[in-house]
Amino acid sequence: MRPATSGPTLTRPAEPHGNYHLGRADVATMEDYVEKVLAVPAQFTVPHNILGTPALTLPLAMHSTGLPIGIQLGAALEQAMPWAGLVPPLHVSR
């Protein structure tokens, strides 16, 4: 199954910088971090991160808080593949 062509990046408006870190009092283990910090807001991005599927998040609009609202592009980027066949001048294959 292919990832959705596009969709929201987060399930809610972005939070201020600094909310996602391992030093939080409510985070004791990495499992806690995923469950307590990332599970709700990042439920659309975690599958791409785990599976390694192509995804790109771009700002689409601004929320009233002044933080961006993003849209995630996956399959559209994979289908376009503008990089297919390109090899940089300095590459291990050369």
Secondary structure, DSSP 8 states (H G I E B T S, - for coil): ----SEEESSSS----TTSS-TT-TT--SHHHIIIIIITTTTTTTHHHHHHT---EEEEEEE-TTS-EEEEEE-HHHHHH-TTTT---SS-TT-
